[in-house]
Amino acid sequence: MAAEIEIADGGTKAESVTEFTRRVKQLLEGGLKPGWVRGEVSNLRAQASGHVYFSLKDAGAQVSAVLFRGDAARQTVKLRDGLQVVVFGQVSVYEARGQYQLIVRLVVDDGVGRLQREFEALKARLAAEGLFEPERKKPIPLMPQVVGFVTSPTGAAAQDFVRIVRRRGWRGRVIILPALVQGPGAAAEIVAMLQWAEQSGLFDLLVVGRGGGSLEDLWPFNEEVVVRAVAACPVPVISAVGHEIDFTLCDFAADLRAETPSAAAERITSHFVACAERANQAGDSLVTLVDGAMRQAKAELDHARSRLRLLSPAAQIEQGFLRLDDLSNRLGSALRHSAQVRREQLTELRNRMAHRSPELRVQSESQRLLALWKRLQAASPKSVLNRGFVILRDADGMPVMRKAQVKPAQPLAAEFSDGQVKLRAE
């Protein structure tokens, strides 16, 4: 049986977590007036909603801050990690997590942050030493056999790197060299792994990197000991730190910078993939050539077999019989064609003789004569008068063709089909 536990509170009622947090919220928000706070921006996150979340910190402490969408749209300062700012806001408690945060209303630029200043100063000093000169950089091997990746073995960068080289079918070997890539002690572990890789003599290429993060997260790759170790390493080194927009001093000291660890994996395997593709294409071309040669050889063999069959005595006899039958058929066809031509010529001669018969010509000429007589009758003046026309003649019997030929009181004669009538012009 479970033991029963009682709380002797002397009459004081125990509060729930919600009630306690709400009391803390009222005390903080009621007791602390809005004011100005100076610090460095880190862990900046802009949400799709338009709200901006970040941390404001200095050497001794940090506080969570939020800039809501309406306030964020009014700001003229573009926030970024490492930016030193002065903000005006008021404290608030987020009850769901029981944590307090600063609700920011105004942001003022307070100069470059401490880490950024250190970054620029160290970069200038190392550049003056010639540590970043292109002449010092070693060529990256096109086909490395063994690649060492100095990174956290549990990070997403290592998983992405291995996944890409496997997906691209690379035949080399990847060795993860475990090291912290963030926080205290990370720089020392990175340097130790680089020195071990150099002494082992196993590696053709080294990659130093990790996934994205804030300036503080990436800071071990800006440590002077790490930068010098990368520059001094006799094995070619690719720096693959953060995202494409992130730059560390290791990027400048390394023999090659890759935007991301995934980009480094693609760069290392690119020549192998290109060679594999060329080998596949050559293999396909070889198969095509062999298939073509085999098809041609088979065709030539079939042709030779056919010729052998045709040249055999039995084939020759068969060909003779076929030729004899063919000539016989052609002779019969020629005789039949000649007889047909002669019959057609005879028929044509008969038709021509029939057309040249005197009887036919007499009939033809009689018909032509009758047609001429009919045309003559149709054109005679009598025929015109029969159609209702009248011929007007003067006293001399000449036809009057125009009105201008007629004079007043001139005697005229109108000839009809059945006789003439005397007229006088008026």
C-alpha positions as a printed NumPy array, in Angstrom:
array([[   0.   ,    0.   ,    0.   ],
       [   1.425,    3.397,   -1.052],
       [   2.334,    5.796,    1.727],
       [   0.154,    8.852,    2.193],
       [   1.97 ,   12.201,    2.365],
       [   0.482,   15.256,    3.985],
       [   1.791,   18.825,    3.821],
       [   1.638,   20.803,    7.036],
       [   1.481,   24.375,    5.778],
       [   0.391,   26.022,    8.966],
       [  -2.775,   27.253,    7.337],
       [  -1.034,   28.644,    4.17 ],
       [  -2.686,   27.451,    0.933],
       [  -0.362,   25.966,   -1.744],
       [  -0.48 ,   27.793,   -5.104],
       [  -0.674,   26.112,   -8.469],
       [   2.125,   26.721,  -10.975],
       [  -0.208,   28.928,  -13.012],
       [  -1.161,   31.026,   -9.997],
       [   2.454,   31.371,   -8.869],
       [   3.651,   32.342,  -12.372],
       [   0.838,   34.865,  -12.714],
       [   1.843,   36.452,   -9.38 ],
       [   5.471,   36.664,  -10.561],
       [   4.25 ,   38.243,  -13.81 ],
       [   2.252,   40.856,  -11.934],
       [   5.2  ,   41.674,   -9.634],
       [   7.707,   41.994,  -12.505],
       [   5.515,   43.876,  -14.944],
       [   4.132,   46.123,  -12.182],
       [   7.416,   46.736,  -10.388],
       [   9.737,   47.308,  -13.388],
       [   9.085,   50.323,  -15.551],
       [   9.998,   50.394,  -19.275],
       [  13.601,   51.453,  -19.889],
       [  16.744,   51.312,  -22.047],
       [  18.996,   48.226,  -22.191],
       [  22.36 ,   47.93 ,  -23.966],
       [  23.697,   44.599,  -25.271],
       [  24.793,   42.463,  -28.188],
       [  22.315,   40.671,  -30.48 ],
       [  22.637,   36.888,  -30.777],
       [  20.455,   33.891,  -31.724],
       [  18.443,   36.106,  -34.093],
       [  15.333,   34.398,  -35.554],
       [  12.834,   36.098,  -37.867],
       [   9.531,   34.186,  -38.041],
       [   7.154,   34.007,  -41.006],
       [   4.601,   35.832,  -38.851],
       [   6.854,   38.925,  -38.889],
       [   7.875,   38.639,  -35.22 ],
       [  11.631,   38.738,  -34.483],
       [  13.136,   36.801,  -31.556],
       [  16.697,   37.273,  -30.297],
       [  18.889,   37.333,  -27.217],
       [  20.478,   40.466,  -25.798],
       [  23.689,   39.791,  -23.906],
       [  26.899,   41.172,  -22.511],
       [  29.869,   39.599,  -20.741],
       [  27.875,   38.778,  -17.592],
       [  24.32 ,   37.843,  -18.589],
       [  21.738,   37.58 ,  -21.349],
       [  18.001,   38.114,  -21.674],
       [  15.472,   36.885,  -24.225],
       [  13.859,   39.631,  -26.299],
       [  11.052,   39.821,  -28.828],
       [  10.214,   42.467,  -31.405],
       [   6.606,   42.044,  -32.545],
       [   5.64 ,   42.517,  -36.179],
       [   4.208,   46.019,  -35.871],
       [   7.247,   47.298,  -33.971],
       [   9.686,   45.41 ,  -36.253],
       [   8.261,   47.101,  -39.346],
       [   8.972,   50.558,  -37.901],
       [  12.652,   49.954,  -37.089],
       [  15.424,   51.481,  -39.198],
       [  18.183,   49.281,  -37.736],
       [  18.64 ,   45.904,  -39.504],
       [  19.312,   43.401,  -36.747],
       [  22.045,   40.772,  -37.161],
       [  23.997,   38.51 ,  -34.853],
       [  26.887,   40.353,  -33.177],
       [  25.319,   43.807,  -33.566],
       [  25.7  ,   46.045,  -30.509],
       [  22.402,   47.856,  -29.845],
       [  20.488,   49.889,  -27.294],
       [  16.813,   48.917,  -27.018],
       [  13.823,   50.434,  -25.271],
       [  11.301,   47.995,  -23.883],
       [   9.479,   46.563,  -20.923],
       [   9.719,   43.245,  -19.114],
       [   7.059,   40.583,  -19.587],
       [   6.563,   36.993,  -18.435],
       [   5.66 ,   34.24 ,  -20.89 ],
       [   3.492,   32.139,  -18.577],
       [   3.489,   28.979,  -20.752],
       [   7.238,   28.548,  -20.159],
       [   7.603,   30.507,  -16.954],
       [  10.334,   32.75 ,  -18.369],
       [  10.671,   36.474,  -18.532],
       [  11.533,   38.362,  -21.704],
       [  11.999,   41.905,  -22.892],
       [   9.294,   43.294,  -25.174],
       [  11.283,   45.653,  -27.426],
       [   9.642,   48.769,  -28.855],
       [  12.675,   50.636,  -30.245],
       [  16.159,   49.606,  -31.447],
       [  19.148,   51.953,  -31.759],
       [  22.503,   50.888,  -33.268],
       [  25.247,   51.046,  -30.626],
       [  28.208,   50.063,  -32.85 ],
       [  29.848,   46.752,  -33.831],
       [  29.682,   43.956,  -31.259],
       [  32.638,   42.681,  -29.32 ],
       [  32.967,   39.425,  -31.239],
       [  32.701,   41.179,  -34.56 ],
       [  35.424,   43.621,  -33.538],
       [  37.663,   40.765,  -32.479],
       [  36.96 ,   39.002,  -35.79 ],
       [  37.94 ,   42.018,  -37.887],
       [  41.045,   42.761,  -35.799],
       [  42.361,   39.178,  -35.963],
       [  41.554,   38.958,  -39.661],
       [  43.551,   42.121,  -40.378],
       [  46.528,   40.931,  -38.297],
       [  46.685,   37.467,  -39.884],
       [  46.231,   38.916,  -43.367],
       [  49.153,   41.247,  -42.728],
       [  51.268,   38.182,  -41.924],
       [  50.37 ,   36.747,  -45.339],
       [  48.439,   33.834,  -43.821],
       [  45.586,   34.187,  -46.354],
       [  47.716,   34.678,  -49.494],
       [  46.668,   32.557,  -52.516],
       [  50.296,   31.52 ,  -53.097],
       [  50.265,   29.578,  -49.813],
       [  47.237,   27.475,  -50.737],
       [  47.702,   23.865,  -51.842],
       [  45.798,   22.33 ,  -54.756],
       [  42.833,   20.156,  -53.844],
       [  43.313,   16.548,  -55.1  ],
       [  40.817,   15.642,  -57.836],
       [  40.403,   12.027,  -56.702],
       [  41.212,   11.693,  -52.978],
       [  41.135,    8.165,  -51.589],
       [  40.84 ,    8.964,  -47.861],
       [  39.09 ,   12.103,  -46.568],
       [  39.056,   13.162,  -42.914],
       [  36.181,   15.315,  -41.633],
       [  36.933,   17.221,  -38.41 ],
       [  33.482,   17.825,  -36.935],
       [  31.016,   16.666,  -34.316],
       [  30.131,   13.003,  -35.034],
       [  26.55 ,   13.567,  -33.837],
       [  25.914,   16.772,  -35.801],
       [  23.79 ,   17.138,  -38.914],
       [  26.865,   18.23 ,  -40.898],
       [  28.518,   14.806,  -40.614],
       [  25.272,   13.018,  -41.504],
       [  24.669,   15.222,  -44.549],
       [  28.276,   14.812,  -45.695],
       [  28.167,   11.006,  -45.52 ],
       [  24.698,   10.852,  -47.091],
       [  25.813,   12.894,  -50.121],
       [  29.027,   10.921,  -50.798],
       [  27.035,    7.68 ,  -50.582],
       [  24.252,    8.959,  -52.826],
       [  26.785,   10.041,  -55.472],
       [  28.385,    6.576,  -55.428],
       [  31.842,    7.769,  -54.353],
       [  34.324,    4.902,  -53.861],
       [  36.66 ,    6.636,  -51.419],
       [  36.835,    6.435,  -47.616],
       [  35.522,    9.023,  -45.15 ],
       [  36.833,    9.105,  -41.577],
       [  35.021,   11.317,  -39.074],
       [  37.564,   12.942,  -36.733],
       [  35.458,   13.775,  -33.653],
       [  35.835,   17.193,  -32.082],
       [  33.715,   19.768,  -30.324],
       [  32.637,   22.488,  -32.746],
       [  31.022,   24.861,  -30.244],
       [  31.712,   26.174,  -26.765],
       [  34.748,   25.983,  -24.448],
       [  37.448,   23.533,  -25.495],
       [  36.237,   23.286,  -29.094],
       [  39.248,   25.113,  -30.562],
       [  41.726,   22.859,  -28.728],
       [  39.994,   19.677,  -29.935],
       [  39.897,   20.91 ,  -33.554],
       [  43.632,   21.684,  -33.445],
       [  44.374,   18.293,  -31.837],
       [  42.455,   16.458,  -34.583],
       [  44.304,   18.385,  -37.299],
       [  47.659,   17.542,  -35.744],
       [  46.727,   13.855,  -35.367],
       [  45.568,   13.687,  -39.001],
       [  48.877,   15.247,  -40.099],
       [  50.951,   12.757,  -38.066],
       [  48.945,    9.691,  -39.126],
       [  49.727,   10.122,  -42.823],
       [  46.42 ,    8.48 ,  -43.715],
       [  44.655,   11.337,  -45.396],
       [  44.712,   12.811,  -48.887],
       [  42.324,   15.624,  -47.892],
       [  40.873,   17.133,  -44.727],
       [  37.55 ,   18.943,  -44.205],
       [  36.961,   21.201,  -41.202],
       [  33.396,   22.286,  -40.581],
       [  30.001,   22.21 ,  -38.96 ],
       [  26.422,   23.344,  -39.624],
       [  25.068,   26.866,  -39.323],
       [  24.686,   28.901,  -36.171],
       [  25.191,   32.288,  -34.603],
       [  28.514,   34.127,  -34.517],
       [  29.086,   32.756,  -30.997],
       [  28.383,   29.19 ,  -32.175],
       [  30.875,   29.489,  -35.042],
       [  33.526,   31.293,  -32.962],
       [  35.887,   28.296,  -32.455],
       [  36.637,   28.506,  -36.192],
       [  37.734,   32.116,  -35.658],
       [  40.176,   31.252,  -32.865],
       [  43.758,   32.11 ,  -33.786],
       [  45.114,   28.652,  -32.872],
       [  42.591,   26.979,  -35.192],
       [  43.257,   29.382,  -38.049],
       [  47.025,   28.915,  -37.784],
       [  46.648,   25.119,  -37.561],
       [  44.549,   25.076,  -40.725],
       [  47.036,   27.283,  -42.578],
       [  50.049,   25.22 ,  -41.43 ],
       [  48.544,   21.788,  -42.146],
       [  50.549,   20.044,  -44.935],
       [  47.441,   18.096,  -45.985],
       [  45.063,   20.137,  -48.193],
       [  42.171,   21.505,  -46.111],
       [  38.623,   22.497,  -47.138],
       [  36.766,   24.801,  -44.756],
       [  32.998,   24.103,  -44.688],
       [  31.61 ,   26.088,  -41.78 ],
       [  27.996,   27.193,  -41.447],
       [  25.794,   28.332,  -44.312],
       [  26.605,   30.192,  -47.504],
       [  26.32 ,   33.598,  -45.813],
       [  28.604,   32.596,  -42.908],
       [  32.305,   33.438,  -43.096],
       [  34.983,   32.42 ,  -40.583],
       [  38.72 ,   33.006,  -40.524],
       [  39.206,   29.311,  -41.306],
       [  37.598,   29.992,  -44.683],
       [  40.391,   32.424,  -45.517],
       [  43.195,   30.212,  -44.174],
       [  42.015,   26.96 ,  -45.779],
       [  43.069,   25.861,  -49.249],
       [  39.411,   25.987,  -50.378],
       [  36.172,   27.322,  -48.915],
       [  32.915,   25.408,  -49.366],
       [  29.648,   27.203,  -48.639],
       [  28.329,   24.266,  -46.577],
       [  29.465,   20.758,  -45.586],
       [  27.106,   19.423,  -48.268],
       [  28.835,   21.621,  -50.856],
       [  32.196,   20.242,  -49.703],
       [  30.948,   16.675,  -50.234],
       [  29.778,   17.554,  -53.741],
       [  33.096,   19.272,  -54.536],
       [  35.134,   16.257,  -53.357],
       [  33.05 ,   13.76 ,  -55.353],
       [  32.515,   15.889,  -58.478],
       [  35.562,   14.616,  -60.419],
       [  34.773,   11.012,  -59.484],
       [  31.159,   11.441,  -60.626],
       [  32.301,   13.012,  -63.907],
       [  34.761,   10.15 ,  -64.509],
       [  32.096,    7.592,  -63.633],
       [  29.699,    9.209,  -66.087],
       [  32.373,    9.18 ,  -68.806],
       [  33.11 ,    5.518,  -68.019],
       [  29.408,    4.684,  -68.246],
       [  29.145,    6.523,  -71.54 ],
       [  32.244,    4.714,  -72.837],
       [  30.748,    1.406,  -71.732],
       [  27.48 ,    2.196,  -73.488],
       [  29.401,    3.2  ,  -76.632],
       [  31.441,   -0.02 ,  -76.469],
       [  28.294,   -2.114,  -76.133],
       [  26.778,   -0.261,  -79.096],
       [  29.91 ,   -0.822,  -81.195],
       [  30.084,   -4.527,  -80.283],
       [  26.39 ,   -4.991,  -81.059],
       [  26.849,   -3.233,  -84.398],
       [  29.912,   -5.319,  -85.247],
       [  28.09 ,   -8.525,  -84.343],
       [  25.06 ,   -7.569,  -86.434],
       [  27.32 ,   -6.744,  -89.407],
       [  29.267,   -9.997,  -89.031],
       [  26.008,  -11.968,  -88.843],
       [  24.726,  -10.233,  -91.966],
       [  27.966,  -11.021,  -93.822],
       [  27.786,  -14.657,  -92.658],
       [  24.19 ,  -14.945,  -93.847],
       [  25.201,  -13.419,  -97.184],
       [  28.087,  -15.911,  -97.557],
       [  25.75 ,  -18.809,  -96.768],
       [  23.306,  -17.565,  -99.378],
       [  26.06 ,  -17.32 , -101.988],
       [  27.239,  -20.853, -101.15 ],
       [  23.725,  -22.156, -101.639],
       [  23.456,  -20.343, -104.982],
       [  26.818,  -21.694, -106.223],
       [  26.089,  -25.359, -105.424],
       [  25.401,  -27.733, -108.465],
       [  21.85 ,  -28.426, -107.323],
       [  21.186,  -24.678, -107.047],
       [  22.643,  -24.137, -110.513],
       [  20.317,  -26.802, -111.995],
       [  17.364,  -25.283, -110.178],
       [  18.315,  -21.865, -111.506],
       [  18.532,  -23.325, -115.039],
       [  15.023,  -24.754, -114.75 ],
       [  13.739,  -21.448, -113.426],
       [  15.42 ,  -19.555, -116.269],
       [  13.985,  -22.   , -118.857],
       [  10.493,  -21.531, -117.457],
       [  10.989,  -17.793, -117.409],
       [  12.126,  -17.711, -121.065],
       [   9.232,  -19.904, -122.095],
       [   6.777,  -17.613, -120.345],
       [   8.383,  -14.554, -121.887],
       [   8.283,  -16.117, -125.424],
       [   4.607,  -16.996, -125.105],
       [   3.858,  -13.526, -123.775],
       [   5.774,  -11.941, -126.672],
       [   3.887,  -14.032, -129.281],
       [   0.56 ,  -13.191, -127.733],
       [   1.465,   -9.535, -127.607],
       [   2.578,   -9.523, -131.277],
       [  -0.67 ,  -11.18 , -132.405],
       [  -2.667,   -8.695, -130.373],
       [  -0.803,   -5.789, -131.992],
       [  -1.465,   -7.197, -135.467],
       [  -5.174,   -7.602, -134.709],
       [  -5.397,   -4.041, -133.468],
       [  -3.621,   -2.74 , -136.609],
       [  -6.041,   -4.696, -138.841],
       [  -9.038,   -3.302, -136.984],
       [  -7.684,    0.209, -137.365],
       [  -7.198,   -0.252, -141.132],
       [ -10.741,   -1.53 , -141.51 ],
       [ -12.083,    1.471, -139.647],
       [ -10.061,    3.855, -141.779],
       [ -11.303,    2.2  , -144.999],
       [ -14.866,    2.405, -143.759],
       [ -14.445,    6.124, -143.094],
       [ -13.071,    6.677, -146.586],
       [ -16.114,    5.011, -148.337],
       [ -17.768,    7.231, -151.142],
       [ -21.209,    6.596, -149.713],
       [ -20.241,    8.043, -146.377],
       [ -18.648,   11.046, -148.072],
       [ -21.788,   11.722, -150.208],
       [ -23.922,   11.603, -147.066],
       [ -21.548,   13.937, -145.302],
       [ -21.439,   16.447, -148.167],
       [ -25.258,   16.336, -148.557],
       [ -25.67 ,   17.17 , -144.89 ],
       [ -23.151,   19.997, -145.19 ],
       [ -24.948,   21.387, -148.273],
       [ -28.304,   21.284, -146.499],
       [ -26.806,   23.139, -143.536],
       [ -25.443,   25.84 , -145.863],
       [ -28.829,   26.247, -147.585],
       [ -30.524,   26.681, -144.216],
       [ -28.02 ,   29.325, -143.219],
       [ -28.555,   31.107, -146.567],
       [ -32.3  ,   31.093, -146.131],
       [ -31.973,   32.441, -142.599],
       [ -29.827,   35.334, -143.831],
       [ -32.051,   36.327, -146.839],
       [ -34.102,   39.575, -146.727],
       [ -37.268,   37.544, -147.17 ],
       [ -36.547,   35.685, -143.971],
       [ -36.001,   38.995, -142.153],
       [ -39.329,   40.346, -143.433],
       [ -41.058,   37.165, -142.302],
       [ -39.89 ,   37.881, -138.771],
       [ -41.862,   41.19 , -138.748],
       [ -39.259,   43.627, -140.028],
       [ -39.921,   46.272, -142.787],
       [ -37.454,   47.551, -145.412],
       [ -37.867,   51.262, -146.204],
       [ -36.831,   52.234, -149.765],
       [ -36.594,   55.583, -151.572],
       [ -37.99 ,   56.413, -155.024],
       [ -34.985,   54.686, -156.645],
       [ -35.62 ,   51.496, -154.697],
       [ -32.522,   51.919, -152.504],
       [ -32.848,   51.048, -148.79 ],
       [ -33.029,   54.028, -146.452],
       [ -30.568,   53.204, -143.648],
       [ -30.672,   56.436, -141.513],
       [ -33.167,   59.072, -140.454],
       [ -30.979,   61.85 , -141.876],
       [ -31.556,   60.484, -145.424],
       [ -35.299,   61.246, -145.269],
       [ -36.53 ,   64.652, -146.486],
       [ -39.988,   66.162, -145.879],
       [ -42.639,   65.085, -148.448],
       [ -40.176,   62.566, -149.93 ],
       [ -41.96 ,   59.594, -151.495],
       [ -40.981,   56.262, -149.888],
       [ -41.962,   52.62 , -150.207],
       [ -42.29 ,   50.217, -147.225],
       [ -41.64 ,   46.599, -148.207],
       [ -43.427,   43.965, -146.106],
       [ -43.241,   40.198, -146.418],
       [ -46.465,   40.181, -148.43 ],
       [ -45.889,   43.317, -150.596],
       [ -45.115,   47.054, -150.71 ],
       [ -46.951,   50.17 , -149.482],
       [ -46.287,   53.692, -150.861],
       [ -45.554,   56.335, -148.207],
       [ -44.694,   60.04 , -147.99 ],
       [ -42.481,   61.487, -145.287],
       [ -43.952,   64.259, -143.048]])
